[in-house]
Amino acid sequence: MRSFVLLAAIVLVACSGSDDPDPDAGASTSTIASDGVAPPFVSVPVSELGADHVDPPVSFDQSPSIGGDHYPFWQNCGFYEVELIEGAATHTMEHGAVWITYNPDKLSESELSTLAGMAMDNGKLLISPYPHDEALVLSGWGVQQRGIASIGSPEVDAFIEQWIDNPELPEAGVRCTGAAGIPPDDVRTLADGARVPDAYQ
């Protein structure tokens, strides 16, 4: 019961628009191609994405998500070795984070260490495994880059630089800590030790 009460409190805070700013902290629409393969770059205008805080379940047009109605709590930024709560990760992107998803079967230990180091160096990066075929997919609110050759590709740094804290976002500049998750392997623990209910998938 305690976790449900705390979650209700998070809902009230999030919907009131009182998220604290993070102290550290117009393109055409593309969709899935007719052959079922995701295009290398997807861009959806911010105004076309819902930003309401909703109860579970939640689903998204893009996989991984690039925005839309999402859960009232966010996923804390950092490097994770387990899959995240997608509705919470989407909320994190609304705060201006870039979500880097990876396929652990297609990366070396050295590359995984590089990703972990990136998350330590940049408090607005959310990095986690995801069940896609590509080694890496870069996502921000309303944008997604696929077809990344390697972690060292120039597209990675360029995407991060361009899309972190995009000023057009509904909650740009809000912190990406103090909600759900303790990297690298806990996505449900909240700030006071309570747990996000299992209904939030």
C-alpha positions as CSV (number, residue, x, y, z in Angstrom):
1,M,0.0,0.0,0.0
2,R,2.9,2.4,0.8
3,S,4.1,2.3,-2.8
4,F,0.7,3.1,-4.1
5,V,0.4,6.1,-1.8
6,L,3.8,7.4,-2.8
7,L,3.0,6.9,-6.5
8,A,-0.2,8.9,-6.0
9,A,1.9,11.7,-4.5
10,I,4.3,11.6,-7.5
11,V,1.3,11.9,-9.8
12,L,0.1,15.0,-8.0
13,V,3.5,16.6,-8.2
14,A,4.1,15.7,-11.8
15,C,0.7,16.9,-12.9
16,S,1.0,20.2,-11.0
17,G,4.0,21.2,-13.2
18,S,6.2,21.6,-10.2
19,D,9.1,19.4,-11.3
20,D,12.3,21.0,-10.1
21,P,14.8,22.2,-12.8
22,D,17.8,20.0,-13.2
23,P,20.8,21.9,-11.7
24,D,23.1,19.8,-13.9
25,A,21.4,19.9,-16.5
26,G,10.0,21.6,-36.9
27,A,10.8,18.5,-38.9
28,S,8.6,16.3,-41.1
29,T,7.0,13.2,-39.8
30,S,8.5,9.8,-40.7
31,T,7.0,6.4,-39.8
32,I,7.7,2.7,-40.3
33,A,8.5,2.0,-44.0
34,S,6.1,0.0,-46.1
35,D,8.5,-3.0,-45.8
36,G,8.2,-3.0,-42.0
37,V,11.7,-1.7,-41.5
38,A,12.2,1.4,-39.4
39,P,13.8,4.3,-41.3
40,P,17.3,5.5,-40.1
41,F,15.9,8.7,-38.7
42,V,12.4,9.5,-37.4
43,S,11.2,13.0,-36.5
44,V,7.7,13.8,-35.1
45,P,6.8,17.5,-34.3
46,V,6.6,18.0,-30.5
47,S,3.1,19.4,-30.9
48,E,1.9,16.0,-32.3
49,L,2.9,14.0,-29.3
50,G,0.6,13.6,-26.3
51,A,2.2,14.5,-23.0
52,D,-0.5,13.5,-20.4
53,H,0.4,11.4,-17.3
54,V,-1.7,8.2,-17.5
55,D,-2.3,5.0,-15.6
56,P,-1.2,1.7,-17.0
57,P,-1.2,0.2,-19.4
58,V,0.4,2.5,-22.0
59,S,1.6,1.9,-25.5
60,F,3.6,3.9,-28.1
61,D,3.6,4.3,-31.8
62,Q,7.4,4.0,-32.0
63,S,9.6,1.3,-30.6
64,P,11.6,2.3,-28.6
65,S,9.2,5.2,-27.6
66,I,10.0,8.7,-28.7
67,G,7.1,10.3,-26.8
68,G,3.4,10.3,-26.1
69,D,1.2,9.9,-23.0
70,H,3.3,8.3,-20.3
71,Y,3.5,7.4,-16.6
72,P,3.5,10.2,-14.0
73,F,7.0,9.2,-12.7
74,W,10.2,9.1,-14.6
75,Q,13.1,6.7,-14.8
76,N,16.2,8.0,-13.2
77,C,19.0,8.6,-15.7
78,G,22.1,6.3,-15.8
79,F,23.4,3.1,-17.3
80,Y,21.1,0.1,-16.8
81,E,21.8,-3.6,-17.5
82,V,18.1,-4.4,-17.4
83,E,15.1,-3.2,-19.5
84,L,13.3,-0.1,-18.2
85,I,9.7,0.7,-17.6
86,E,9.0,2.3,-21.1
87,G,6.3,4.6,-19.9
88,A,8.7,6.0,-17.3
89,A,11.6,6.2,-19.7
90,T,9.3,8.2,-22.0
91,H,8.7,10.7,-19.2
92,T,12.5,11.0,-18.8
93,M,12.8,12.0,-22.4
94,E,10.1,14.7,-21.8
95,H,12.6,16.2,-19.3
96,G,15.2,16.5,-22.1
97,A,17.1,13.2,-21.7
98,V,18.4,11.2,-24.6
99,W,17.6,7.5,-24.3
100,I,20.2,5.2,-25.8
101,T,19.0,1.6,-26.1
102,Y,21.3,-1.3,-26.8
103,N,21.3,-4.9,-27.8
104,P,23.8,-6.6,-25.3
105,D,24.3,-9.5,-27.7
106,K,25.8,-7.1,-30.3
107,L,28.2,-5.2,-28.1
108,S,31.5,-6.1,-26.6
109,E,32.3,-5.7,-22.9
110,S,34.5,-2.7,-23.9
111,E,31.6,-1.1,-25.7
112,L,29.3,-1.6,-22.7
113,S,31.9,0.0,-20.5
114,T,32.0,3.0,-22.9
115,L,28.2,3.3,-22.6
116,A,28.4,3.2,-18.8
117,G,31.1,5.9,-18.8
118,M,29.0,8.1,-21.0
119,A,26.1,7.9,-18.5
120,M,28.5,8.8,-15.7
121,D,29.7,11.8,-17.6
122,N,26.3,13.1,-18.7
123,G,23.4,13.3,-16.2
124,K,20.9,13.5,-19.0
125,L,21.6,10.1,-20.6
126,L,19.3,7.2,-20.0
127,I,21.0,4.0,-21.3
128,S,19.4,0.5,-21.2
129,P,19.0,-2.8,-23.1
130,Y,16.0,-3.1,-25.4
131,P,14.8,-6.0,-27.6
132,H,15.7,-4.5,-31.0
133,D,17.9,-6.1,-33.6
134,E,20.3,-3.1,-33.9
135,A,23.3,-2.7,-31.7
136,L,22.2,0.8,-30.8
137,V,19.2,3.1,-31.2
138,L,19.2,6.8,-30.1
139,S,15.9,8.3,-29.0
140,G,14.8,11.7,-27.8
141,W,11.4,13.3,-27.4
142,G,10.1,13.3,-31.0
143,V,13.3,12.0,-32.6
144,Q,15.0,8.7,-33.2
145,Q,18.3,7.7,-35.0
146,R,18.8,4.1,-36.1
147,G,21.5,2.6,-38.3
148,I,24.4,3.5,-36.0
149,A,27.6,1.8,-37.0
150,S,29.2,1.8,-33.6
151,I,29.4,3.7,-30.3
152,G,32.2,5.7,-31.7
153,S,30.2,6.9,-34.7
154,P,30.0,10.7,-35.0
155,E,26.2,10.4,-35.2
156,V,26.1,9.5,-31.5
157,D,27.7,12.7,-30.2
158,A,25.9,14.8,-32.7
159,F,22.5,13.4,-31.7
160,I,23.2,13.9,-28.0
161,E,24.4,17.4,-28.5
162,Q,21.4,18.4,-30.7
163,W,18.6,16.8,-28.7
164,I,19.4,16.9,-25.0
165,D,17.3,19.6,-23.3
166,N,15.5,20.5,-26.5
167,P,13.8,23.8,-25.4
168,E,10.6,22.9,-27.3
169,L,9.9,20.0,-24.9
170,P,6.9,20.2,-22.5
171,E,9.2,19.8,-19.4
172,A,12.6,20.8,-20.8
173,G,15.4,21.1,-18.3
174,V,13.7,19.2,-15.5
175,R,15.9,16.9,-13.5
176,C,16.2,13.2,-14.3
177,T,16.8,12.0,-10.8
178,G,14.8,11.5,-7.6
179,A,12.1,9.2,-9.1
180,A,12.3,5.5,-10.1
181,G,15.4,3.4,-10.5
182,I,18.8,2.7,-9.1
183,P,21.3,1.8,-11.9
184,P,22.5,-0.7,-13.0
185,D,19.8,-3.3,-12.3
186,D,16.9,-1.8,-10.3
187,V,14.2,0.1,-12.2
188,R,11.4,0.1,-9.5
189,T,12.9,1.5,-6.3
190,L,11.7,5.1,-5.6
191,A,13.5,7.8,-3.7
192,D,12.3,6.7,-0.2
193,G,12.7,3.0,-0.8
194,A,9.2,2.3,-1.9
195,R,8.6,0.3,-5.0
196,V,6.7,1.1,-8.2
197,P,3.7,-1.3,-8.5
198,D,4.1,-4.1,-11.0
199,A,1.1,-2.8,-12.9
200,Y,3.4,-0.2,-14.4
201,Q,5.2,-2.2,-17.2
